[in-house]
Amino acid sequence: MRRKAFDELLQAFCAQLNSEAIRLTPRSANATMQKHRLRALGGGRKARLLEPLDKLFFILFYFKCYPTFDVAGLLFDLHRSRAHRWMLRLQLLLEKALGRKMADA
């Protein structure tokens, strides 16, 4: 993939990422029915894949090479279970950004 195509896909991917972040904010109508938070917003462990660029690169790398989650975790400094969770979450966002399904589950 060339840099220009990557940058164009990154814009669509960022839009999907932002729409998911807005959808998951606790300020929804059901916020009063949610359990009391043990940690404040922003508390807890920080994600290893912070930037949208890193997230897009991770999921594109995964679909290009199909590494085991052990290998993906080693390359991206993640535990294998976290690599699996990132793949599941980012696959849906990539599919929405592209407008087509990437793989059958």
URDAVEN-V326975 format. One record per residue. RES is the residue in one letter. PHI is phi in radians with two decimals (999 if undefined). PSI is psi in whole degrees, 0 to 359 (none if undefined). OMEGA is omega in whole degrees, -180 to 180 (NA if undefined). Layout:
res->RES phi->PHI psi->PSI omega->OMEGA
res->RES phi->PHI psi->PSI omega->OMEGA
This chain:
res->M phi->999 psi->133 omega->179
res->R phi->-1.40 psi->162 omega->-175
res->R phi->-1.08 psi->321 omega->-179
res->K phi->-1.11 psi->316 omega->178
res->A phi->-1.15 psi->322 omega->178
res->F phi->-1.11 psi->316 omega->-180
res->D phi->-1.12 psi->321 omega->178
res->E phi->-1.15 psi->318 omega->178
res->L phi->-1.17 psi->325 omega->179
res->L phi->-1.08 psi->322 omega->178
res->Q phi->-1.11 psi->314 omega->179
res->A phi->-1.15 psi->321 omega->179
res->F phi->-1.14 psi->318 omega->178
res->C phi->-1.10 psi->322 omega->178
res->A phi->-1.09 psi->317 omega->178
res->Q phi->-1.17 psi->321 omega->179
res->L phi->-1.11 psi->317 omega->179
res->N phi->-1.19 psi->321 omega->179
res->S phi->-1.17 psi->325 omega->177
res->E phi->-1.20 psi->320 omega->180
res->A phi->-1.12 psi->321 omega->178
res->I phi->-1.16 psi->320 omega->-179
res->R phi->-1.14 psi->329 omega->-175
res->L phi->-1.64 psi->6 omega->179
res->T phi->-1.19 psi->146 omega->-176
res->P phi->-1.38 psi->7 omega->-178
res->R phi->-1.52 psi->16 omega->-179
res->S phi->-1.34 psi->177 omega->-179
res->A phi->-1.14 psi->334 omega->-179
res->N phi->-1.51 psi->4 omega->-176
res->A phi->-1.09 psi->328 omega->-180
res->T phi->-1.27 psi->338 omega->-178
res->M phi->-1.59 psi->352 omega->-179
res->Q phi->-1.33 psi->156 omega->177
res->K phi->-1.16 psi->156 omega->178
res->H phi->-1.14 psi->134 omega->-179
res->R phi->-1.28 psi->137 omega->175
res->L phi->-1.42 psi->329 omega->178
res->R phi->-2.09 psi->152 omega->176
res->A phi->-1.23 psi->160 omega->176
res->L phi->-1.01 psi->134 omega->-178
res->G phi->1.57 psi->354 omega->179
res->G phi->-1.39 psi->166 omega->178
res->G phi->1.64 psi->187 omega->-177
res->R phi->-1.22 psi->141 omega->178
res->K phi->-1.49 psi->145 omega->-178
res->A phi->-1.19 psi->147 omega->176
res->R phi->-1.33 psi->325 omega->178
res->L phi->-1.68 psi->87 omega->-174
res->L phi->-1.45 psi->313 omega->-174
res->E phi->-1.50 psi->147 omega->176
res->P phi->-1.00 psi->326 omega->178
res->L phi->-1.06 psi->317 omega->179
res->D phi->-1.14 psi->320 omega->-180
res->K phi->-1.14 psi->316 omega->179
res->L phi->-1.14 psi->317 omega->179
res->F phi->-1.08 psi->318 omega->179
res->F phi->-1.02 psi->310 omega->-175
res->I phi->-1.26 psi->326 omega->176
res->L phi->-1.19 psi->320 omega->176
res->F phi->-1.07 psi->318 omega->-180
res->Y phi->-1.06 psi->313 omega->-178
res->F phi->-1.29 psi->337 omega->178
res->K phi->-1.35 psi->316 omega->-172
res->C phi->-1.83 psi->339 omega->-174
res->Y phi->0.81 psi->57 omega->178
res->P phi->-1.28 psi->161 omega->171
res->T phi->-1.17 psi->162 omega->-179
res->F phi->-1.21 psi->336 omega->174
res->D phi->-1.13 psi->314 omega->-179
res->V phi->-1.20 psi->316 omega->179
res->A phi->-1.07 psi->320 omega->177
res->G phi->-1.11 psi->320 omega->179
res->L phi->-1.14 psi->316 omega->-178
res->L phi->-1.21 psi->327 omega->-176
res->F phi->-1.89 psi->11 omega->178
res->D phi->1.02 psi->51 omega->179
res->L phi->-2.24 psi->157 omega->169
res->H phi->-1.32 psi->152 omega->-176
res->R phi->-1.06 psi->325 omega->179
res->S phi->-1.20 psi->325 omega->178
res->R phi->-1.22 psi->323 omega->176
res->A phi->-1.07 psi->320 omega->178
res->H phi->-1.14 psi->316 omega->179
res->R phi->-1.12 psi->319 omega->177
res->W phi->-1.09 psi->318 omega->-179
res->M phi->-1.07 psi->315 omega->-179
res->L phi->-1.10 psi->317 omega->-178
res->R phi->-1.23 psi->315 omega->-176
res->L phi->-1.32 psi->335 omega->177
res->Q phi->-1.07 psi->316 omega->180
res->L phi->-1.10 psi->319 omega->179
res->L phi->-1.17 psi->320 omega->178
res->L phi->-1.14 psi->319 omega->179
res->E phi->-1.08 psi->319 omega->178
res->K phi->-1.16 psi->320 omega->-180
res->A phi->-1.16 psi->321 omega->180
res->L phi->-1.43 psi->334 omega->-177
res->G phi->1.42 psi->18 omega->177
res->R phi->-2.65 psi->162 omega->-178
res->K phi->-1.42 psi->140 omega->-178
res->M phi->-1.61 psi->318 omega->-176
res->A phi->-2.64 psi->152 omega->175
res->D phi->-1.49 psi->135 omega->-179
res->A phi->-1.55 psi->none omega->NA
